[in-house]
Amino acid sequence: MAITVSNISKLYGSQRALDAVSFNINPGEVVGILGPNGAGKSTLMKIITCFIPPTGGNVTVDGFSIHDQSIEVRRRVGYLPENTPLYTEMYVREYLEFVAGMHKLQNIKKRTSEMIEMTGLAREQHKKIGQLSKGFRQRVGIAQAMIHNPDVLILDEPTSGLDPNQLLDIRQLIRTLGKEKTVMLSTHIMQEVEAICSRAIIINQGKIVADDTTASLSSKLTGSNIILVEFSGPVSGEKIKNLKGARKVKLRENNLWEIHADMETDLREDLFKLAVDNKVSILSMNRENASLEQVFQSLTLI
Protein backbone atom coordinates (compact mmCIF):
# COMPACT_ATOMS: atom_id res chain seq x y z
CA MET A 1 0.00 0.00 0.00
CA ALA A 2 1.62 3.22 -1.20
CA ILE A 3 2.13 6.51 0.64
CA THR A 4 2.31 9.69 -1.44
CA VAL A 5 3.46 12.89 0.28
CA SER A 6 2.92 15.97 -1.89
CA ASN A 7 4.35 19.39 -0.98
CA ILE A 8 3.59 19.05 2.73
CA SER A 9 4.29 22.18 4.78
CA LYS A 10 3.62 22.86 8.45
CA LEU A 11 3.87 26.19 10.25
CA TYR A 12 3.85 26.71 14.02
CA GLY A 13 3.35 30.45 14.17
CA SER A 14 6.26 31.87 12.21
CA GLN A 15 8.32 28.66 12.52
CA ARG A 16 8.30 26.43 9.44
CA ALA A 17 8.57 22.85 10.70
CA LEU A 18 8.14 21.31 7.22
CA ASP A 19 8.81 23.05 3.92
CA ALA A 20 7.22 21.56 0.77
CA VAL A 21 8.19 17.95 1.53
CA SER A 22 7.40 15.40 -1.20
CA PHE A 23 8.17 11.69 -1.64
CA ASN A 24 6.55 8.33 -2.42
CA ILE A 25 6.85 5.09 -0.49
CA ASN A 26 5.93 1.97 -2.43
CA PRO A 27 4.26 -1.18 -1.05
CA GLY A 28 6.75 -3.48 0.67
CA GLU A 29 9.36 -0.79 1.30
CA VAL A 30 10.93 -0.24 4.72
CA VAL A 31 12.01 3.40 4.74
CA GLY A 32 13.99 5.16 7.46
CA ILE A 33 13.33 8.83 8.20
CA LEU A 34 16.45 10.48 9.61
CA GLY A 35 17.17 13.95 10.87
CA PRO A 36 18.47 15.89 13.87
CA ASN A 37 16.16 16.87 16.72
CA GLY A 38 13.66 19.44 15.50
CA ALA A 39 14.10 18.53 11.83
CA GLY A 40 10.39 17.75 11.38
CA LYS A 41 10.35 13.93 11.49
CA SER A 42 7.68 13.51 14.16
CA THR A 43 5.61 16.34 12.68
CA LEU A 44 5.64 14.56 9.32
CA MET A 45 4.55 11.28 10.89
CA LYS A 46 1.73 12.96 12.80
CA ILE A 47 0.46 14.49 9.56
CA ILE A 48 0.55 11.17 7.69
CA THR A 49 -1.37 9.48 10.51
CA CYS A 50 -3.96 12.30 10.68
CA PHE A 51 -3.01 13.37 14.20
CA ILE A 52 -2.40 16.95 13.06
CA PRO A 53 -3.32 18.75 9.81
CA PRO A 54 -0.71 20.22 7.47
CA THR A 55 -0.59 23.91 6.68
CA GLY A 56 -0.33 23.02 3.00
CA GLY A 57 -0.03 20.02 0.71
CA ASN A 58 -1.59 16.57 0.83
CA VAL A 59 -0.85 12.97 1.78
CA THR A 60 -2.60 9.92 0.37
CA VAL A 61 -2.45 6.37 1.70
CA ASP A 62 -3.59 3.83 -0.88
CA GLY A 63 -5.23 6.73 -2.69
CA PHE A 64 -7.17 8.01 0.35
CA SER A 65 -6.50 11.64 1.30
CA ILE A 66 -5.78 12.81 4.84
CA HIS A 67 -8.04 15.81 4.24
CA ASP A 68 -11.41 14.33 3.40
CA GLN A 69 -10.90 10.57 3.89
CA SER A 70 -9.03 10.53 7.19
CA ILE A 71 -11.08 7.65 8.63
CA GLU A 72 -10.04 5.43 5.70
CA VAL A 73 -6.42 6.48 6.20
CA ARG A 74 -6.53 5.67 9.92
CA ARG A 75 -7.98 2.22 9.21
CA ARG A 76 -4.97 1.39 7.05
CA VAL A 77 -2.26 2.81 9.31
CA GLY A 78 -0.71 1.55 12.52
CA TYR A 79 1.11 4.26 14.49
CA LEU A 80 3.68 4.14 17.26
CA PRO A 81 4.24 7.70 18.55
CA GLU A 82 7.60 8.79 19.93
CA ASN A 83 6.18 8.92 23.47
CA THR A 84 3.75 6.01 23.50
CA PRO A 85 0.51 7.01 25.27
CA LEU A 86 -0.23 3.93 27.38
CA TYR A 87 -2.76 3.42 30.17
CA THR A 88 -0.29 2.44 32.88
CA GLU A 89 -2.95 1.18 35.33
CA MET A 90 -4.20 -1.40 32.83
CA TYR A 91 -2.75 -4.89 32.47
CA VAL A 92 -0.93 -5.67 29.22
CA ARG A 93 -3.52 -8.12 27.91
CA GLU A 94 -6.37 -5.95 29.14
CA TYR A 95 -4.97 -2.92 27.32
CA LEU A 96 -4.40 -4.74 24.03
CA GLU A 97 -7.92 -6.21 24.14
CA PHE A 98 -9.22 -2.69 24.77
CA VAL A 99 -7.36 -1.36 21.70
CA ALA A 100 -8.59 -4.31 19.62
CA GLY A 101 -12.14 -3.49 20.73
CA MET A 102 -11.76 0.12 19.62
CA HIS A 103 -10.80 -1.18 16.18
CA LYS A 104 -13.94 -3.38 16.27
CA LEU A 105 -11.96 -6.52 15.56
CA GLN A 106 -13.45 -10.00 15.47
CA ASN A 107 -11.87 -12.71 17.69
CA ILE A 108 -10.32 -10.11 20.00
CA LYS A 109 -8.78 -12.61 22.42
CA LYS A 110 -7.18 -14.61 19.59
CA ARG A 111 -5.70 -11.51 17.93
CA THR A 112 -4.43 -10.23 21.28
CA SER A 113 -2.70 -13.54 21.95
CA GLU A 114 -1.09 -13.42 18.50
CA MET A 115 0.31 -9.94 19.15
CA ILE A 116 1.55 -10.87 22.63
CA GLU A 117 3.42 -13.82 21.14
CA MET A 118 4.76 -11.82 18.18
CA THR A 119 6.16 -9.00 20.32
CA GLY A 120 7.57 -11.21 23.10
CA LEU A 121 5.17 -10.11 25.82
CA ALA A 122 3.98 -13.54 26.96
CA ARG A 123 5.71 -13.40 30.37
CA GLU A 124 4.58 -9.81 30.96
CA GLN A 125 0.95 -10.04 29.80
CA HIS A 126 -0.53 -10.23 33.31
CA LYS A 127 1.46 -7.28 34.67
CA LYS A 128 0.26 -3.71 34.81
CA ILE A 129 1.87 -1.57 32.12
CA GLY A 130 3.17 0.79 34.80
CA GLN A 131 5.24 -2.09 36.24
CA LEU A 132 7.05 -2.75 32.97
CA SER A 133 10.52 -1.61 31.97
CA LYS A 134 10.82 0.99 29.24
CA GLY A 135 11.75 -1.72 26.73
CA PHE A 136 8.65 -3.79 27.43
CA ARG A 137 6.45 -0.70 27.35
CA GLN A 138 7.85 -0.08 23.89
CA ARG A 139 6.82 -3.60 22.90
CA VAL A 140 3.29 -2.92 24.12
CA GLY A 141 3.27 0.22 21.96
CA ILE A 142 4.38 -1.77 18.91
CA ALA A 143 1.73 -4.42 19.62
CA GLN A 144 -1.05 -1.81 19.76
CA ALA A 145 0.17 -0.31 16.48
CA MET A 146 -0.07 -3.68 14.73
CA ILE A 147 -3.09 -5.23 16.42
CA HIS A 148 -5.58 -4.28 13.67
CA ASN A 149 -3.21 -5.71 11.02
CA PRO A 150 -2.70 -2.42 9.13
CA ASP A 151 -1.15 -2.29 5.67
CA VAL A 152 1.04 0.67 6.67
CA LEU A 153 3.16 0.98 9.82
CA ILE A 154 4.45 4.37 11.00
CA LEU A 155 6.96 3.84 13.81
CA ASP A 156 8.54 6.80 15.61
CA GLU A 157 11.71 5.58 17.39
CA PRO A 158 10.50 1.93 17.62
CA THR A 159 13.66 0.58 19.28
CA SER A 160 14.01 3.28 21.91
CA GLY A 161 14.81 1.81 25.34
CA LEU A 162 15.40 -1.76 24.17
CA ASP A 163 18.35 -3.81 25.39
CA PRO A 164 20.62 -5.44 22.75
CA ASN A 165 18.71 -8.75 22.76
CA GLN A 166 15.31 -7.07 22.55
CA LEU A 167 16.65 -4.81 19.81
CA LEU A 168 17.60 -7.80 17.65
CA ASP A 169 14.13 -9.30 18.13
CA ILE A 170 12.34 -6.08 17.14
CA ARG A 171 14.66 -5.60 14.15
CA GLN A 172 13.76 -9.06 12.91
CA LEU A 173 10.06 -8.38 13.53
CA ILE A 174 10.19 -5.16 11.49
CA ARG A 175 12.06 -6.94 8.67
CA THR A 176 9.39 -9.66 8.62
CA LEU A 177 6.57 -7.11 8.61
CA GLY A 178 8.30 -5.22 5.80
CA LYS A 179 7.87 -8.22 3.48
CA GLU A 180 4.11 -7.69 3.41
CA LYS A 181 3.56 -4.15 4.71
CA THR A 182 4.75 -0.64 3.97
CA VAL A 183 6.90 0.48 6.90
CA MET A 184 8.13 3.98 7.69
CA LEU A 185 10.26 4.47 10.80
CA SER A 186 12.30 7.23 12.37
CA THR A 187 15.39 6.64 14.47
CA HIS A 188 18.56 8.31 15.67
CA ILE A 189 20.48 5.04 15.44
CA MET A 190 22.24 4.85 12.08
CA GLN A 191 22.85 1.11 12.43
CA GLU A 192 19.08 0.61 12.64
CA VAL A 193 18.57 2.07 9.19
CA GLU A 194 21.47 0.10 7.72
CA ALA A 195 20.16 -3.11 9.32
CA ILE A 196 16.44 -2.73 8.61
CA CYS A 197 15.72 -0.23 5.85
CA SER A 198 15.90 -0.51 2.09
CA ARG A 199 15.96 3.27 1.77
CA ALA A 200 16.70 6.39 3.82
CA ILE A 201 15.15 9.86 3.68
CA ILE A 202 17.13 12.54 5.52
CA ILE A 203 15.30 15.68 6.65
CA ASN A 204 17.05 18.82 7.89
CA GLN A 205 15.35 22.08 8.89
CA GLY A 206 12.05 20.90 7.43
CA LYS A 207 13.41 19.97 3.99
CA ILE A 208 14.48 16.68 2.40
CA VAL A 209 18.23 16.80 1.83
CA ALA A 210 18.67 13.18 0.68
CA ASP A 211 16.47 10.30 -0.48
CA ASP A 212 18.10 7.10 -1.73
CA THR A 213 19.39 3.66 -0.79
CA THR A 214 22.05 3.70 1.90
CA ALA A 215 24.71 2.46 -0.55
CA SER A 216 23.90 5.21 -3.04
CA LEU A 217 23.94 7.84 -0.29
CA SER A 218 27.45 6.77 0.69
CA SER A 219 28.83 7.14 -2.84
CA LYS A 220 27.05 10.47 -3.34
CA LEU A 221 28.64 11.87 -0.19
CA THR A 222 32.20 11.20 -1.22
CA GLY A 223 31.73 11.62 -4.98
CA SER A 224 34.75 9.34 -5.22
CA ASN A 225 36.17 5.91 -4.57
CA ILE A 226 37.87 5.65 -1.19
CA ILE A 227 40.78 3.22 -1.42
CA LEU A 228 42.76 2.03 1.58
CA VAL A 229 46.20 0.71 0.63
CA GLU A 230 48.89 -0.48 3.02
CA PHE A 231 52.50 -0.68 1.84
CA SER A 232 55.23 -2.71 3.48
CA GLY A 233 57.43 0.39 3.71
CA PRO A 234 57.40 4.17 3.27
CA VAL A 235 55.93 5.67 0.08
CA SER A 236 55.77 9.38 -0.69
CA GLY A 237 52.28 10.85 -0.37
CA GLU A 238 53.15 13.29 -3.14
CA LYS A 239 53.85 10.40 -5.51
CA ILE A 240 50.48 8.81 -4.65
CA LYS A 241 48.70 12.13 -5.17
CA ASN A 242 50.31 12.47 -8.62
CA LEU A 243 48.68 9.25 -9.83
CA LYS A 244 46.09 9.88 -12.53
CA GLY A 245 42.62 10.14 -10.98
CA ALA A 246 43.81 10.58 -7.37
CA ARG A 247 42.08 13.58 -5.80
CA LYS A 248 43.00 13.47 -2.13
CA VAL A 249 45.57 11.49 -0.13
CA LYS A 250 45.78 11.00 3.63
CA LEU A 251 48.18 8.95 5.76
CA ARG A 252 46.08 7.15 8.36
CA GLU A 253 48.83 5.31 10.27
CA ASN A 254 52.30 3.94 9.58
CA ASN A 255 52.17 3.01 5.88
CA LEU A 256 48.38 2.87 5.51
CA TRP A 257 47.10 5.46 3.00
CA GLU A 258 43.55 6.66 2.35
CA ILE A 259 43.13 7.66 -1.30
CA HIS A 260 40.10 9.45 -2.76
CA ALA A 261 39.95 8.79 -6.51
CA ASP A 262 37.58 9.73 -9.33
CA MET A 263 34.60 7.36 -9.55
CA GLU A 264 35.61 6.09 -13.00
CA THR A 265 39.29 5.59 -12.10
CA ASP A 266 40.86 2.20 -11.28
CA LEU A 267 44.13 2.89 -9.45
CA ARG A 268 45.14 -0.70 -8.76
CA GLU A 269 47.62 -1.11 -11.62
CA ASP A 270 49.27 2.26 -10.95
CA LEU A 271 49.55 1.50 -7.24
CA PHE A 272 51.26 -1.81 -7.92
CA LYS A 273 53.72 -0.06 -10.27
CA LEU A 274 54.37 2.57 -7.61
CA ALA A 275 55.08 -0.15 -5.06
CA VAL A 276 57.57 -1.84 -7.41
CA ASP A 277 59.30 1.49 -8.15
CA ASN A 278 59.67 2.11 -4.42
CA LYS A 279 60.81 -1.47 -3.73
CA VAL A 280 57.94 -2.16 -1.32
CA SER A 281 55.00 -4.60 -1.33
CA ILE A 282 51.29 -3.93 -1.06
CA LEU A 283 50.08 -5.69 2.11
CA SER A 284 46.40 -4.87 1.61
CA MET A 285 44.11 -2.88 -0.66
CA ASN A 286 40.40 -2.30 0.02
CA ARG A 287 37.60 -0.02 -1.08
CA GLU A 288 35.77 1.80 1.69
CA ASN A 289 32.33 3.43 1.62
CA ALA A 290 31.30 6.34 3.80
CA SER A 291 29.12 5.25 6.72
CA LEU A 292 25.53 6.40 6.97
CA GLU A 293 26.56 8.34 10.06
CA GLN A 294 29.11 10.29 7.99
CA VAL A 295 26.45 10.94 5.34
CA PHE A 296 24.05 12.16 8.01
CA GLN A 297 26.61 14.50 9.56
CA SER A 298 27.69 15.94 6.23
CA LEU A 299 24.09 16.77 5.29
CA THR A 300 22.79 18.06 8.63
CA LEU A 301 25.67 19.77 10.44
CA ILE A 302 25.51 23.56 10.05
C-alpha positions as CSV (number, residue, x, y, z in Angstrom):
1,M,0.0,0.0,0.0
2,A,1.6,3.2,-1.2
3,I,2.1,6.5,0.6
4,T,2.3,9.7,-1.4
5,V,3.5,12.9,0.3
6,S,2.9,16.0,-1.9
7,N,4.4,19.4,-1.0
8,I,3.6,19.0,2.7
9,S,4.3,22.2,4.8
10,K,3.6,22.9,8.4
11,L,3.9,26.2,10.2
12,Y,3.9,26.7,14.0
13,G,3.3,30.4,14.2
14,S,6.3,31.9,12.2
15,Q,8.3,28.7,12.5
16,R,8.3,26.4,9.4
17,A,8.6,22.9,10.7
18,L,8.1,21.3,7.2
19,D,8.8,23.0,3.9
20,A,7.2,21.6,0.8
21,V,8.2,18.0,1.5
22,S,7.4,15.4,-1.2
23,F,8.2,11.7,-1.6
24,N,6.6,8.3,-2.4
25,I,6.9,5.1,-0.5
26,N,5.9,2.0,-2.4
27,P,4.3,-1.2,-1.1
28,G,6.8,-3.5,0.7
29,E,9.4,-0.8,1.3
30,V,10.9,-0.2,4.7
31,V,12.0,3.4,4.7
32,G,14.0,5.2,7.5
33,I,13.3,8.8,8.2
34,L,16.4,10.5,9.6
35,G,17.2,13.9,10.9
36,P,18.5,15.9,13.9
37,N,16.2,16.9,16.7
38,G,13.7,19.4,15.5
39,A,14.1,18.5,11.8
40,G,10.4,17.7,11.4
41,K,10.4,13.9,11.5
42,S,7.7,13.5,14.2
43,T,5.6,16.3,12.7
44,L,5.6,14.6,9.3
45,M,4.6,11.3,10.9
46,K,1.7,13.0,12.8
47,I,0.5,14.5,9.6
48,I,0.5,11.2,7.7
49,T,-1.4,9.5,10.5
50,C,-4.0,12.3,10.7
51,F,-3.0,13.4,14.2
52,I,-2.4,16.9,13.1
53,P,-3.3,18.7,9.8
54,P,-0.7,20.2,7.5
55,T,-0.6,23.9,6.7
56,G,-0.3,23.0,3.0
57,G,0.0,20.0,0.7
58,N,-1.6,16.6,0.8
59,V,-0.8,13.0,1.8
60,T,-2.6,9.9,0.4
61,V,-2.5,6.4,1.7
62,D,-3.6,3.8,-0.9
63,G,-5.2,6.7,-2.7
64,F,-7.2,8.0,0.3
65,S,-6.5,11.6,1.3
66,I,-5.8,12.8,4.8
67,H,-8.0,15.8,4.2
68,D,-11.4,14.3,3.4
69,Q,-10.9,10.6,3.9
70,S,-9.0,10.5,7.2
71,I,-11.1,7.6,8.6
72,E,-10.0,5.4,5.7
73,V,-6.4,6.5,6.2
74,R,-6.5,5.7,9.9
75,R,-8.0,2.2,9.2
76,R,-5.0,1.4,7.1
77,V,-2.3,2.8,9.3
78,G,-0.7,1.6,12.5
79,Y,1.1,4.3,14.5
80,L,3.7,4.1,17.3
81,P,4.2,7.7,18.6
82,E,7.6,8.8,19.9
83,N,6.2,8.9,23.5
84,T,3.7,6.0,23.5
85,P,0.5,7.0,25.3
86,L,-0.2,3.9,27.4
87,Y,-2.8,3.4,30.2
88,T,-0.3,2.4,32.9
89,E,-3.0,1.2,35.3
90,M,-4.2,-1.4,32.8
91,Y,-2.8,-4.9,32.5
92,V,-0.9,-5.7,29.2
93,R,-3.5,-8.1,27.9
94,E,-6.4,-5.9,29.1
95,Y,-5.0,-2.9,27.3
96,L,-4.4,-4.7,24.0
97,E,-7.9,-6.2,24.1
98,F,-9.2,-2.7,24.8
99,V,-7.4,-1.4,21.7
100,A,-8.6,-4.3,19.6
101,G,-12.1,-3.5,20.7
102,M,-11.8,0.1,19.6
103,H,-10.8,-1.2,16.2
104,K,-13.9,-3.4,16.3
105,L,-12.0,-6.5,15.6
106,Q,-13.4,-10.0,15.5
107,N,-11.9,-12.7,17.7
108,I,-10.3,-10.1,20.0
109,K,-8.8,-12.6,22.4
110,K,-7.2,-14.6,19.6
111,R,-5.7,-11.5,17.9
112,T,-4.4,-10.2,21.3
113,S,-2.7,-13.5,21.9
114,E,-1.1,-13.4,18.5
115,M,0.3,-9.9,19.1
116,I,1.6,-10.9,22.6
117,E,3.4,-13.8,21.1
118,M,4.8,-11.8,18.2
119,T,6.2,-9.0,20.3
120,G,7.6,-11.2,23.1
121,L,5.2,-10.1,25.8
122,A,4.0,-13.5,27.0
123,R,5.7,-13.4,30.4
124,E,4.6,-9.8,31.0
125,Q,1.0,-10.0,29.8
126,H,-0.5,-10.2,33.3
127,K,1.5,-7.3,34.7
128,K,0.3,-3.7,34.8
129,I,1.9,-1.6,32.1
130,G,3.2,0.8,34.8
131,Q,5.2,-2.1,36.2
132,L,7.1,-2.8,33.0
133,S,10.5,-1.6,32.0
134,K,10.8,1.0,29.2
135,G,11.7,-1.7,26.7
136,F,8.6,-3.8,27.4
137,R,6.4,-0.7,27.4
138,Q,7.8,-0.1,23.9
139,R,6.8,-3.6,22.9
140,V,3.3,-2.9,24.1
141,G,3.3,0.2,22.0
142,I,4.4,-1.8,18.9
143,A,1.7,-4.4,19.6
144,Q,-1.1,-1.8,19.8
145,A,0.2,-0.3,16.5
146,M,-0.1,-3.7,14.7
147,I,-3.1,-5.2,16.4
148,H,-5.6,-4.3,13.7
149,N,-3.2,-5.7,11.0
150,P,-2.7,-2.4,9.1
151,D,-1.1,-2.3,5.7
152,V,1.0,0.7,6.7
153,L,3.2,1.0,9.8
154,I,4.4,4.4,11.0
155,L,7.0,3.8,13.8
156,D,8.5,6.8,15.6
157,E,11.7,5.6,17.4
158,P,10.5,1.9,17.6
159,T,13.7,0.6,19.3
160,S,14.0,3.3,21.9
161,G,14.8,1.8,25.3
162,L,15.4,-1.8,24.2
163,D,18.3,-3.8,25.4
164,P,20.6,-5.4,22.7
165,N,18.7,-8.7,22.8
166,Q,15.3,-7.1,22.5
167,L,16.7,-4.8,19.8
168,L,17.6,-7.8,17.6
169,D,14.1,-9.3,18.1
170,I,12.3,-6.1,17.1
171,R,14.7,-5.6,14.1
172,Q,13.8,-9.1,12.9
173,L,10.1,-8.4,13.5
174,I,10.2,-5.2,11.5
175,R,12.1,-6.9,8.7
176,T,9.4,-9.7,8.6
177,L,6.6,-7.1,8.6
178,G,8.3,-5.2,5.8
179,K,7.9,-8.2,3.5
180,E,4.1,-7.7,3.4
181,K,3.6,-4.1,4.7
182,T,4.7,-0.6,4.0
183,V,6.9,0.5,6.9
184,M,8.1,4.0,7.7
185,L,10.3,4.5,10.8
186,S,12.3,7.2,12.4
187,T,15.4,6.6,14.5
188,H,18.6,8.3,15.7
189,I,20.5,5.0,15.4
190,M,22.2,4.9,12.1
191,Q,22.9,1.1,12.4
192,E,19.1,0.6,12.6
193,V,18.6,2.1,9.2
194,E,21.5,0.1,7.7
195,A,20.2,-3.1,9.3
196,I,16.4,-2.7,8.6
197,C,15.7,-0.2,5.9
198,S,15.9,-0.5,2.1
199,R,16.0,3.3,1.8
200,A,16.7,6.4,3.8
201,I,15.2,9.9,3.7
202,I,17.1,12.5,5.5
203,I,15.3,15.7,6.7
204,N,17.1,18.8,7.9
205,Q,15.4,22.1,8.9
206,G,12.0,20.9,7.4
207,K,13.4,20.0,4.0
208,I,14.5,16.7,2.4
209,V,18.2,16.8,1.8
210,A,18.7,13.2,0.7
211,D,16.5,10.3,-0.5
212,D,18.1,7.1,-1.7
213,T,19.4,3.7,-0.8
214,T,22.1,3.7,1.9
215,A,24.7,2.5,-0.5
216,S,23.9,5.2,-3.0
217,L,23.9,7.8,-0.3
218,S,27.5,6.8,0.7
219,S,28.8,7.1,-2.8
220,K,27.1,10.5,-3.3
221,L,28.6,11.9,-0.2
222,T,32.2,11.2,-1.2
223,G,31.7,11.6,-5.0
224,S,34.8,9.3,-5.2
225,N,36.2,5.9,-4.6
226,I,37.9,5.7,-1.2
227,I,40.8,3.2,-1.4
228,L,42.8,2.0,1.6
229,V,46.2,0.7,0.6
230,E,48.9,-0.5,3.0
231,F,52.5,-0.7,1.8
232,S,55.2,-2.7,3.5
233,G,57.4,0.4,3.7
234,P,57.4,4.2,3.3
235,V,55.9,5.7,0.1
236,S,55.8,9.4,-0.7
237,G,52.3,10.8,-0.4
238,E,53.1,13.3,-3.1
239,K,53.8,10.4,-5.5
240,I,50.5,8.8,-4.7
241,K,48.7,12.1,-5.2
242,N,50.3,12.5,-8.6
243,L,48.7,9.2,-9.8
244,K,46.1,9.9,-12.5
245,G,42.6,10.1,-11.0
246,A,43.8,10.6,-7.4
247,R,42.1,13.6,-5.8
248,K,43.0,13.5,-2.1
249,V,45.6,11.5,-0.1
250,K,45.8,11.0,3.6
251,L,48.2,9.0,5.8
252,R,46.1,7.1,8.4
253,E,48.8,5.3,10.3
254,N,52.3,3.9,9.6
255,N,52.2,3.0,5.9
256,L,48.4,2.9,5.5
257,W,47.1,5.5,3.0
258,E,43.6,6.7,2.3
259,I,43.1,7.7,-1.3
260,H,40.1,9.5,-2.8
261,A,40.0,8.8,-6.5
262,D,37.6,9.7,-9.3
263,M,34.6,7.4,-9.5
264,E,35.6,6.1,-13.0
265,T,39.3,5.6,-12.1
266,D,40.9,2.2,-11.3
267,L,44.1,2.9,-9.4
268,R,45.1,-0.7,-8.8
269,E,47.6,-1.1,-11.6
270,D,49.3,2.3,-11.0
271,L,49.6,1.5,-7.2
272,F,51.3,-1.8,-7.9
273,K,53.7,-0.1,-10.3
274,L,54.4,2.6,-7.6
275,A,55.1,-0.2,-5.1
276,V,57.6,-1.8,-7.4
277,D,59.3,1.5,-8.2
278,N,59.7,2.1,-4.4
279,K,60.8,-1.5,-3.7
280,V,57.9,-2.2,-1.3
281,S,55.0,-4.6,-1.3
282,I,51.3,-3.9,-1.1
283,L,50.1,-5.7,2.1
284,S,46.4,-4.9,1.6
285,M,44.1,-2.9,-0.7
286,N,40.4,-2.3,0.0
287,R,37.6,0.0,-1.1
288,E,35.8,1.8,1.7
289,N,32.3,3.4,1.6
290,A,31.3,6.3,3.8
291,S,29.1,5.2,6.7
292,L,25.5,6.4,7.0
293,E,26.6,8.3,10.1
294,Q,29.1,10.3,8.0
295,V,26.4,10.9,5.3
296,F,24.0,12.2,8.0
297,Q,26.6,14.5,9.6
298,S,27.7,15.9,6.2
299,L,24.1,16.8,5.3
300,T,22.8,18.1,8.6
301,L,25.7,19.8,10.4
302,I,25.5,23.6,10.0
